[in-house]
Amino acid sequence: MLFAAICLDKRDSFDLRARIRPDHLAFVEANKARVKLGGPFLDAQGRPIGSLLIVEGADETDARNLLAGDPYAAAGLFQTVEVRAWRWTIGEQR
């Protein structure tokens, strides 16, 4: 089952995000079989202010457990994290 994780950064956390980004990308690479799609939300200046990840999990708890291992989450970057079941309908799936 697929889940959309909508993660919004804490205010003024650009430096933390930039510092943790290499670890986050390594996490995504290590979990590429389960992380199907992702990318940052951007502010008006084009700076990242959050993340959208589409992840695969047996259920919501499994998806949340995967997301908790993301270095961004472990570093306390996110103000909020919303996880919702999601169905891929449009666009190429991998």
N, C-alpha and C positions, 0 to 999 in steps of 0.2 A: 504494500500500500504506500502511496506517496503522501507526503506532508509538506506544506509550505510553511516555512519559518520566516516570520517578519520580525526583524530585530532592529530596534532603533537605539542609536548610541546615546550615551549621556551627553549633556551639553559640554562643549569645549573639550572634547576628547580626541581631537584629530591627531595630536602627537602620540597618544597611547595607541590609537589604531595603526598609525604608521610604524611604530616601533614593533608591534606584535604581528604585523602583516606577513612577514616571512614564515613565522610559525603557523599562522592561519593557513597560508597556501600549502605548506607541507602537510598539515592535517587534511585539507581537502584532497590533495594528491594521494595520501595514504588511504583515504576512504572514497576514492573515486567510483567504486562500484555502487556506493549508496548515495553519494552526493551527485544528483543528476543535473543540476543547473544552479547557478548562483551568480550574484553580483551585488555591487553596492547601490544603495539609494544615494542621491546627490542633492546638495543644496543648490541655491541659485548661482553660486560661484563654481559649481562643478566639483566641490569637495565631498568626499564620502561622509554620510551621516547615519548609516545603517546598512543592513544587509538583507537580502532575500536569498534564501536557500531552499531548493526543492530536494528533499531527502526521502529515501526509502526506508521503511521500518515495518516490522510485524504489526505494530500498533503505535498509538501515540506515545506511550511510555518508552518504547524502544527508540522512537525518533528523538524524543527529548533526551534520552540517555546519550545518543550519538552527539547531539548538539551540545550537550554539557561538556563534551571533550574538546570542543573547539577552543583553541587558545584565546580567541576574542572573548568567549564566555568566561573562561577561567580567569582572565585578567580583569573581569568586571566592566568591560566596555559598554555593555548594553543596559539601557534604562528599562526597556521592555522587550519581551520576547513573546510573540503570539505564534502558536503552532496550530494549524488547521489541516484536516484531511483535504486532499486535493486530487483531482482527476486531470491527467494530461489529455487535452482534446485537440489542440491546434499546434502545429509545428513538429519538426522532426525529433523523434525520441532516440536516445542512445541507450 
